[in-house]
Amino acid sequence: CGYGSFIYFLETHKYKNVTGVDLSSEEIKLCKKLFSHYVFNQMDFFDLLKNTKQKYDVVYLSHVLEHIDKNKQVDFVKKIKNILNDNGYFIIIVPNSGAYFNSAANRYGDLTHELGFTKNSINQLFGQVKFDKYQIANYYGAGNWWINILRKVFLFLFETIIQIMGYEKQEVYTPSLMVIAKK
């Protein structure tokens, strides 16, 4: 759950049954203070997946998947699929190693990154886990909508130049990509 930015989003949209998980005792302490009406657990998410009998409507991971060993990715995502209710959603945000800008920094800028993701590698992973319904999209992040409009205009102009030069247009080009999968 990190320091609670997504928890805040859930709270402002009136979600009632929310559980946050994080390794950091400091972040859990902060979330418990800010959102005392929700449940927070300081633990490794692998332990939650191994020990829980509970089913969830949504599992949301932001900038987590890239920190998991490449050899554990398929098993990790399968276990998440197993804890989802029927028609439950798995939503992830990961750095986009195929982005026009900062792709190398997204992959190699953090020593704890085990893997970089592109649209193609997400398709491979989610294909192995047999998620039939999923969508990979550009993720502009939260923030000022004017900045997001400027980003889109700039990227449109940049893509036009790229295509004039003979390069292929990318479908997912933002520094992070978002995957929404339905069980």
N, C-alpha and C positions, 0 to 999 in steps of 0.2 A: 504493500500500500504506500510505500515511500513516505513522504511527509504529508500526504493527504490531499493532493490537488484533485485527483479523480474522485476521492471520497466527498470532497466539497461539491463537485459537480452532481454526484448522486444525491447528496443532501438537498441541494437547491432544486432538484427535480423530484423531490418527495419520495425517494426510495426508502423503504422501511427496514428490510431485512438485509443488512450488509455486514460482511465479514472481511476484515483486512488482515493480510499476512505479510510479514517482513522479517528478515534476519536482524535488522538493526533495532536494538533496544531503545535507542534515542528516538527513532522515527515512530516506533510503536507508542512510546510514552507521549510524544507530541500528539499523535492521532487520538489516543485515549482522552487527552485533555481537551482537544478541540471538538471531538465527536463522541461524547461520552455515551450516547444512546446506541452506538454500534459496537460490534464485537471485534476485538483485535487480538491476534496471536503472534507472539514473537517465536518464529520457528522457520525452519527450512521448508520450502514449498514441497520438496521431495518427501519430507516426513508427512506433510498433510496428505499428499496423494497416496502414500503407502497406508496410512492409518484411518482415513475418514471413511465412514459409511454414508455420509451425507451426500445428497445430490444438489446440484446448483443449476439455476436458470442461466446464469452468466458467469464465465470466468474471464477476467480481464487482466492481461499482463502487458505492462508498458516497459519496454527496454529491459527485458528479462531473458528472453529466449537466446539472445546472442551470447549470453554468459554461460550457457550450458554446453558441456562437452559434445562435440559432433556425434560421437558414438552413442550418446544417450538421448539425442533429439527425438527419434521416432518413438521410443518407449515413453518419454516424457509427455509427448503430445497424445499418445494413445491413452495414457493414464488420465489426462485431462478430459479427453472425450468420454472416458468411462464414468467420471464423476458428474457429467452433465445430465440433466433431465432430458427426456425426449423433447426434441425441438429446442434444446438449450443452445446458447451461443458461446463461442470461444472467440474472444477479440484480442488481438495482439497488435502492438506497435513495436517495430524493430527498425534499427538503422538500415537505410537502403544503400547497399554496396554497389548498386547500379545507378545511383543518382548522377545527374550531370555534374554537380558540384559536391565536393567534400566526400566523394565515395571512398577514397583511400583513408581519409580521416575517420569516417564512420566505421570502417573495418579495423584499422590499425591504430587509431588514436587513443584507445583505451586498452591497457595490457590485460584487462580481465575479459575482453571480447574473445570468445573461443571460435566464433563463426561469423561470417558476414552473409547477409541475405540479399537476394535479388528476387524479382518476380519468378524467375525460372527455378531457383532453389526452393522457394516457398511452394511452388507447384509440385516439385519432387517430394518434399516433406509431407504435404497434405495429401498427395496421391498415395503415398505409402501407408498413411494412417487411415485412408479410405473415408475422408471427409468428402462427401459427394457435393455438398453445397457450400461453397466459399467464394469470397470475393476479395481481390487484392486491389487496393486503391492508394492513391496519393494521400499523404497525411500532411496537412498544412499546420497542424498543431493548434493549440488554443492561442488566443491573443487578439490583437487589434484586427478587425475585419478589413480596415484600409490597407494594412500591410499585406494581408492575404490577397487582396485584389491586385496590389502592385506586384506581388510575386507571380500571380497568374498572368498578368500582362507581360511582364519581363520574360517569363518562361515561354509564352506564346511567340514573342519576337525572337528569342533565342532559338527555339525549335524551327522557326521559319528559316533562319540563317543556316542552321545545321542541315536542313533538308536541301536547301539550295546548294550547299557544299557537297551533297551526295551521301550524307550519313543517314542512318535509319532513325526515325522518330521513336522515342521510348514512350511506353504507355504509363509507366510509373517512374517518376523522375524526382520527386521530392526527397529531401534528406532522410526522411523516415517513411516507411510504408505501413499501411494498416491492413490487417486481414480480419475479415468477419466470416466465421465459419458457423454453420448450423448443423446440429446433430440430426 
